[in-house]
Amino acid sequence: MSEVVSAATPDDAIRLIGENNLAEVVVIENAQASSQADSTANIVRTSYAPDALEYHSVAQTDGVVVFSEIFYDKGWKAFIDNKETEILHANYILRALQVPAGEHTIRFEFRPQSYIVGNVVSAIASVLVVLLLIGAIVYEIKKEKV
């Protein structure tokens, strides 16, 4: 993108989308971003899974990269060279990242808090069930010896 326009609210974003050519301008909500035109910049998706996407980018200037995925901030995390970065809300519905100049690996991972909590609860419950099962077996063995 050669120009970044900031919108304070979703309504502002819709208005700015109607006033600008989205081939040349990206509308970012609730964040500050900057971009410089770079005709040599290149980004390629290198890996795809339902809960993880990976890209390789090369650019000579800092820029905003708009991804054709829906912005959903509940669980998605973005990493540039394994360092977490903010996902920007672009053009009302898409997600974008501020990517520095140079060669980078960009990764999106879906890690909702509910999934992490669910895994912990499941692990604890599994351990309790195994302990109860072992306790029941030991109780039955002791009961038979009496």
N, C-alpha and C positions, 0 to 999 in steps of 0.2 A: 504494500500500500504506500502511496506517496504522501498521503495526508491523513492525520488522525483528528477527529472531532470528538470532543467530550460532551456527554449528556448527563445532566444531573438526575433525571428521572426517566422511567420508561416512556412517559408521554413525550418528553423532550427527544428521546431517541427516535420515536416514530416520526415526529415532525422533521428531524434532521435527516432521516432516511429518505423522506419524500423530497427534501430540498437538495440532495446531493447525488452525484453519480457514484454508486457503490463499487464500480470498477476502479475508481481512483481514490475513494475516501472510505474510511472505516469509522463507524460511530461506536465509541466505547462508553459504556455506562459506569458511573461511580468510580472512575479510576483515571489516573493520569498516565498517558503513554505517548511515545513519540516514535516517528518513523521517518526514514529517509529513503528516497527512491534508489533502488539498486537493481539494475537490469540483469546483473549477473547472478543474483540470488537464486538459490535452488533448494527445494525441500522435497524429500522422497519418503513415503511410508515404507518402513523396512520390516515391520511386524504388525500382525493384526490378530487380536483375540477379543471376545466379547467384553472382557474386563481389563484389557491392556492394549494400548496402541503405542508404537514406537516409530519415530521419524529421524531422519538424518538431514541436517540443514547446513548450508554453506552460504555465507553472505559477507560482503565487505563492509557493510554498515549495519548499525543497530536498526531493528525494524519490528513491526507488528505483523505477526503471522495469524491469519484468520483460518480456522479449521472448519470444515463442512460438517461438523458435529454439533448437535444441539447443546446449548449451555445448560448444565445441570450441576449445581454446586453441592449437592448433597451426596458426597461420597467420592467424587472424582478428584484426584490429586494430579498435579503436573510437576514434572521434574526436567530441568535442563542440566545435562551432565551430572545426574544424580543429586542435584540440589533442588529442593522444592521451590516452586515459583507460583505466583498468583495467576489464576485463570481469569482472564478478562471477559466481560460480557459484551459481545460485539454484534452490531447490527440487529439489536433487539433479541435475536434468537440463537446466534452462533457463539462459539467460544474462540478466544484468541490468546496469544501469548506475546509478551514483549521479549524478543530474542536478541541477544547481543551479537555484534559482529563476530565472525569467525566460523569455525566448524564445530557443530554441537550435535549431541544426541538428545532428542526430546522424547519424553515418555509420559503417557497418561495412564493412570491406574485407577480402577474403581475399587475403593476401600471404604465402604460406608461404615460408620461407627456401629450401627446396629448389627452388622455382620461380625465385627470384631467382638462385640459384647456377646453375641449369640455363640460364637466359637468358645469363648471362655466358659459360659454357662454350660454348654454341652460337654466340655472337657471335665468340669467339676461334677456334673451329673453322672458321667460315665465312670469316673473314679468311685463315686459313692455307690453306684450299682454294683461294681466289681467288689468293693469292700463288703457290701451287704451279702452278696453271693458267697464270698469266702466265709463270712461270719455264719451264714446259714449252713454251709457244708461242715464247718468246724463244730457247730452246735449239734448237728445230726450225728456226726462221728462220736462225739462225747456222750450223746444220749444213748447210742447203741452199746457203748462200752459199759454203761451202768447197769 
